[in-house]
Amino acid sequence: MTLEELTLEIYAERALTYFESKHLVTWAINVLTLGYESENL
């Protein structure tokens, strides 16, 4: 998945279903494995 797809998925999940903050950790790990790095991650 691309960064955009991962981000849209996490936004949709937060808006439409019960959301666990652990999913943000999974999102951050996936973004890092795609090669994106930031001080905010």
N, C-alpha and C positions, 0 to 999 in steps of 0.2 A: 504494500500500500504506500501511497505517497503521503507526505506531511499533510497536505490539504485533506485527503480522505480520512486520515486518522483524526484530525482535528474536527472535521464535520461529524464524524461518528461519535466522538466524546461529547460534543455540544448537543447532538440529538438525544443521546442517552440521558444527559442531565435534564433535558427539557421534557422528555416523554416518559421516562420510567423512574423507578426508585434508583438512586445513584449512590454508590459507595465510593469514598475517596480513594480507595485502593486502585480504582480504575485510572486515576490520574497518574499514579506511579507506573502502571503498565504502559500508559500513553507515553510518559517521559522516557521509559526504557526503549520503547519502539522508535521514538524520534531519535534517540542517541544512536541506535543501531543503524538507522538510515544515514548517519553521518552528520547530523545537525548538532552543533554544540553552542551553548549559550551560558552565560553566568546565571540566567534565570532558571535553567534546568538543574 
